[in-house]
Amino acid sequence: MKIGIFDSGIGGLSVLHEAYHHLPDQEYIFYADTEHVPYGLKTPEQIKSYARDITQFLIEKGAEAIVVACNTATSVAIRDLRSSFSLPILGMEPAVKPAVEGTEDKRIMVIATPVTIREDKLRDLLHRVDEDHRVDLLAMPRFVEFAEKEEFEGPEVSEYIRQQFSSFNKSEYCAVVLGCTHFNYFKPSLKKYFNDNALLVDGNFGTIHHLADVLGLKMSETPDNEVKFDDNHKMLCQIKTDYYFSGKMVENEKDLEHLRRLHNRLEFVRSN
């Protein structure tokens, strides 16, 4: 089965990477809308327009199901997409429910883009699952900028984390929910800031598990096998994927090398 996955940029690659581990027998089309990143600073109508155009593009390329691997686009456009197209379309939802159910006492922080935090979809989710009002929200838009530049660690990233959390007492938090797929690249930096005392929770596995259920696919029995690129950009596990940056197939050496580094970063994050 051919599955389309799209995001405003390279954040959705973390969802694709999760799919490689759990559904390695499928074919994939990955679309990063690099011309319009970041979505978190765009208007709802702009985001809906981008999402509709990308969905149509993926369908024309043979996608039989689509994952909107972008929390911002999901919060704004998922209803519009499902009413406009007939194939299965799955979105991303901040993993607040597992964070709430998997922890006791202490507070939970959801970090996301400004649009995700502002939209009613997240508020509705909190109303359903955060009965004890333990969840706080924090916009961290510069994480998207850092990720697009492959700047995942270092003094500037560490200082940004410190500044954003400066008005909160980090010792009060037992979990941090990553409400944007770009944020997965920063798990080591977040772990360092919280001294490994806060659980980092993302929605990637839940999304891929739901995708498998919807499509009737069997999850891999060996999900911990390494998924890395070699120096010739060939995937060691040979999963067929077509990559597009805003409608243009990725074929040049520079962009292929960029994707190789990102996949290997995600594999490093996964194993640490």
N, C-alpha and C positions, 0 to 999 in steps of 0.2 A: 504494500500500500504506500502511496506517496502522500507525505504529510507536509504541509506548509507551516512555517513558523516565522513570525515577523515581529519586529520591534523598531523603535525609533532609531536605535543604533546597535551597538555591540552587546548591550545588556542581555538581549534575548538569546545570545550565544550560550549563556549559562543554562537555559532551558533546553536548547538543542543538545548540549553536552550531557545533560541529565538523561535525555532521550537515548543518546548513544549507549549509555550504560544499561538502560532498562529495556529498550526496544531496538536492539542493534540490527534486526532483520528487516527493517523498513527502509524506504527511500525518503529523503528529505529535500525540501527547498527552503533555504534560509534567506530572508530578506531583511536587510538593515536599511532603514530610511535615512541614510547619512546626510542627505541634503537638507533634512528638516529637523535633525536632532538639535536640541532636546525638545521632546513633546511637552515636558513639564512646564515650559514657559509659553506654550502656544494656547490659542483660544479653543474652546470646545468645538466650534464649527470647523476650525482648521484641522483638528485632530480627527474628527469624523470624516472629513473629506479625504485625508491621507489614508485612513484605515479602509475606506470603501475602495479607493483606487488600488491599494495593495492587495486587498482580498480578491478583486477582480483579476488582477495580474497573476496571482498565485493559482487561481482556478484555471486560467488560460494556459498555465504551465503544467496543468495536470494534477494539482492538489485535490485530494479526495476528502481531506479534513484540514482544518486550520487552527493553529494555536496562536492567539494574540499574546505574545510573550512580553507584554508591556503592561504594567499595572495602570499606568496613566491612560493608555488607549482603552484598556478594558473598562475602567471606571467611567469613561466618557462615551465610548462608541459601541460597546458590545451588544446592547439592545438593538441599535440601529443595524448593525451587521447581521444579526440573527433574523431580523425582519426582512432584510433585503436579499439574503442568500439562503439556499436550501440545504447546503452541506453542513456537517457538524462543525461548529465554531466554539472553541473553548477559550476562556480568558484566564487571567491571573487574578488572584485575590490574596491580599496580605494574610499570612498564616497566623492570624490572631487567635482563632479557635484552638489549634493545637498548642499554642503558647499558653493560653489561659488554662486549658485542661491539663497540660503537662507540668504546671508549676503551682506552688501554693504560696500564700501570703505575698510579700514583696511586690514591687511594681513591674510593669512591662512597658517597654518603649517601642513604638512603631515609628520607624524612619522611612520616609518616602519623598516623592516629589511634591511641590506645592499643589499641583492639580489633584493628585490622588488624595491628599489630606483635605482639600477643599470640597471634593465631590460628595454627594449624598450616599454613594455606594458604600464608602468606608464607614460613614456615620451609621448607616443601617446595620452594617455588620457588627459594629461595636454595641449597638442597642440590643442585638440578638445574643451576643456571647459574653459581653463584659458586664455581667450582673453586679459584680462588686466594685465596678469603676476603678479597676487597677491600671488601666491602659492610658498612657500619655502619647501624644503625637509630636513629631519633630520633622520639619522639612529640611532636607539636606541636598539641595539641587546641585551643589558643586561636585558631588560624587559622580554625577553623570559626566560633567566636564573632565574631571580627572580620569575617569574610565576611558573616555574616548581618546585621551592622550596617552593611555597606558601608564598612567602615573598612579600606581596602586599603593605604594608605600613611600616613606621618606618624610622629611621635616614639614613640608607644606601640607601633606595629607594629615599627619599627626596633629599639627596645629589647628587645622580645620575641625577635626574631630573634637579636640579639646575646647575650642571656642563654641561649637554648636551645643555641646553638652554642659557648658560652664554654669548654666542656671539650674542644673539638676544635680542631685547628689547621687553619683553613680553607685554607691554602696546600697542604695535602696532598690536597685533593679536586678531582677533574677533572669530576665530575658530581653532580647532585642529582636524585634521582627523586622526583617529586611523587606520593605514594601515596594521595592523597585529591583528589577532583575539586574540592573547595572551594579547594585550594591554588593552582589556576591563576591566580586573581585576583591573587596576590601575586608573580608572576614579576618585575615591575619592582623590587620591594623586595628580592627575593632576588638579582637581578642586581647591584643596587647593593652589597649586602653582600659578594658574592663578586667584585666589580670585573670582572664579565663573564669571569672566569677559570674558571668552572665551567659546564658544559653543563646546562641544565635540561630534564629529560625527563619527559613525561607519557604516559599510555596512551590518550589520547582518539582520536588518529588511528588507532592500531592497532585499537581497538574498533570504530570506524566502518568501517574497511576489512574487518574480519572480518564485520561485520553485512552489508555488501554481498555478500561471498562467500556467506554462508549463505543469503541471500534471492535471490541471483542478480540483483542490481541493479548497474547501471553507475555508476561513480563519475564525478563531474563533471569535464569537461575544463578548466573555468575555476574552480578552487577558490579562487583569490586574489581573486575579485570581492568587493567590500565587502558585508557583511551588517550593516546598521544599521537602527535605528528612527528615524522622523522624530518631530516633536513631537506628532503625533496618534496615536502608537503604532502606526502602520501600517508593516509591514516593507517596505522598498524593493524586496525581491525577491519579496514576496507569497507566502511559504510558509505554508500553512495549518497552524495549531497551536492546540490547545485547552490552556489552562493550568489546573491545579488546585492549590490549596493545601489539603492534607489533606482531599480529597474535595469541596471547594467550588470551583466554577468561578471563575476570576479574571475579574471584569467591572468592578470599581470603579476609579475614576480613580487612586487612590493606589497600588494594587497594579500596575496597568498601567504607571504611571510608574516604579515600582520595577523591573519587568522590563525596561523600555526602558533604564534606566541600566545595568543589569547586562549586557545584550547589548552595549551600546556600550562598556562597560568591557572586555569580552572581545574586542571587535574592536580596541580600542586595544592590548591586551596582545598580540594576534596580530600586529599590524603594527609592534611595537617590540621 
